[in-house]
Structure formats: structure tokens, C-alpha cells
């Protein structure tokens, strides 16, 4: 690893000062599970590492209000994974987080780190998308809130501007007439990037949505709004073909994990699986 | 910018306090092994995929290869050396020997630390829960079954002792 200066600001004002005098030649360190890998490989060689873990305002934990849940940027994957309120109300998120890395990685990795790394395969992203999450960003100039779709711009790219950071993630409380589920394809269960990850959300009003990861430059949503997937008059075979048609909006690439043809074919399989789990959960609520 | 990268940190490792100077770009694993000669944690993949460097940091299982030493100032660390040694083996260490869960031995310290974390947090795991808990630790020799048997046997022993 190349040498660098290490700073550990104790509040957000000190962080902004450090960012300004480091002239963009710095990296923020939260959990470090992605950053250290890139520092070691030499793919990034910043002059300064700014460790944000001891900034209290980024570490607000999980707070539950009447209409929304907010978690601090530094909330650990392990904390999200074991939170009972999240498991009950956002099961697809709990499932997604449970699949990230390993126990050791989840004890260290943060939710904001996962989003800011902006990997097309980020496991938390599809779940946060179906739950309509927004990202609260903060800089010296103030705060702004962006829907997650607008926050993730491309592989490794976010909407953050210079010297702006993620402060919190906010999810509205999902309505009682919807249910979600997560599904993932990997070569091995632990410590592997997803070949595909996806979430399905079904709503009693007839809407079905799928958030797809690792099959395009950014995770994104496809929707079926005509109630066909939730109709009881339509056969499973027809429903599968509807899902298959929806999945044509994906633009997977071939890489070390799978060919684009295999990914495209498996999207329908995973979509069908997540859809059935979501439907089952919806029926259990009624 | 002038690089000033030696930092003084105070840490507690296996119940021993240390105040040492560490380079900013050295990982916790580098410092444990090369500076303090605590060589139980192993470096294998170096990118958090194999778990051979697993230690407990303030009670949480983590990969020491993915943490800067300077980050852990003020923390408590337990390595395999902190569980027991050749004179007095810990129940998990003894169980690994009894079950034949050690072959080349390179993954063993990390595997035992990950297993210890599981038993500290879930004293009575199912076989499947052991598998999930150890999925961040690779072993290329044993085929895992004997490792899982060893962890389950300690869980059973502890349960009997509680009775």
C-alpha cells in the first residue's frame, strides 16, 4: 500500500475543513472493506485518508418514526441485518444485507459505503430502490435529499459533488398492502459479488415492481402496472412470460461471473422466485 | 503535501496493553504479525475473501487485513493466542483437534475466531447457522464437515455444562 496522511475528524465541521485543504486528493474511509482493497491494489493512490467513523452526526443509528425509518451513513450491515423492525417491515432489505460479503465484512461495512461505492452489483441497492429510499447528502452549503435512483449515476459514480458526503438514508414506511422479497444468483454463497441480485415488490392495487442489480450500469426498476401479474385469472406460464418481457429492459454484460445470455435467462427465474415469495408474504398479511 | 504517517495508538491485545507507533498505511494484520510478532492471524488473500486473518475487534469478528492499524486506537483485540495456547487449549481449539478439523492448519486460527464469535453470539447454532457463520472462511483441505462437527460439539458441551 502507498503511504498517505491519515486524519480522524471528530465532527462534521472538521471534516469539511480537511476536505477543503486536501484538494480532492483524498478518500473517505468508513468501513474500509472496499477502500482497503483498492488502496492495496494501487488502483487509487490518495494523499490523504479521512476516517469518518468518529463523526457522531454520521453515526445516528436506526431511528423509527411514524412514517419513515432513517439510518445514519455509518450504520453497519450487521446492525441492519439484525434489526427486528426492519426485518418485519422491510424483509427484502434484511435478506439483501444478509447476503453481503461475510460475517466479518458485515461487521465492518457501512450502508453509505455500499451506496457510494456505486457498484452495479451492490446488494443493498435493489432493496432500497423498491422501498423508495432517499439519500440525505450534506456539505458546507447545506443538506439535500435525492431519491436513490438519482443518487447512483453509473459504475463507481454518484451524484455527490465535490466535498459533499452522505449523512443518512431515509425510507418511507411501506404500506400494509405491499410485500417485497429479495433473490440473488452467485457462484458461491459467501463473499462473492452477485451475478444478479433483484427485489420484487407486489402491491394489492395490482402493481408489481422489480429492482434489478448487476444487469446494467446502475440498479434500476421495471414495473408492471396493469395488474396482470397479480391477477388470479392468468396462468403461471403467462405470468412468467410477462416477467421475461419486463426483464428485456436489462442490459447485462458478459464477465467472469456469467455470460450476458445466462444473466438474461436467469433474470426470469430469479424474478419468478422473488415474485412468488412476495405474493406469499402479501397473502399472509391479508 | 508532506506525508506524516506515524501515529501512536493504544490498544489492548489478548488482555495486554500496548502503546505503539504505527504507520498510517499498515493494516492491523501487518502490525500484529510484523511489529508485535503475534502471528496467529494469517495473511492469505489480503482482500477479505478468505477469513484467515479473522480477529475479534471489540468483540466483533473482522478481517484484520482490511482495517488500518491506526483505525483501532483505543480498541480491544482478541487473536487466536488470546483463546488459549499449547498448555491450555480453549474448548474450540481442543474440539478442532479431536474432530480432525485441522489439516494444513493455515485457515485454522481464522476459522476458530469466526467460530468463537458465532458461539459468543449464538451459543446453540444449528448446522446451517454454523455453515453461514463460517462462509467468510475458506479451507482448502478439510471439506468443512469436520470443522462444522467441531463447532457443534463445543456448542453441545457448553449446553451440557449449563445444565
Interface residues (C-beta under 8 A of the other chain):
Chain A: X1 X2 X3 X4 X5 X6 X8 X22 X25 X29 X32 X33 X36 X37 X39 X40 X47 X48 X49 X51 X53 X78 X101 X102 X103 X104 X105 X107 X108 X189 X190 X191
Chain B: X1 X3 X4 X5 X7 X23 X24 X25 X26 X27 X46 X47 X48 X49 X51 X54 X60 X61 X62 X63 X65 X66 X67 X68 X70 X71 X114 X117 X118 X132 X133 X135 X136 X137
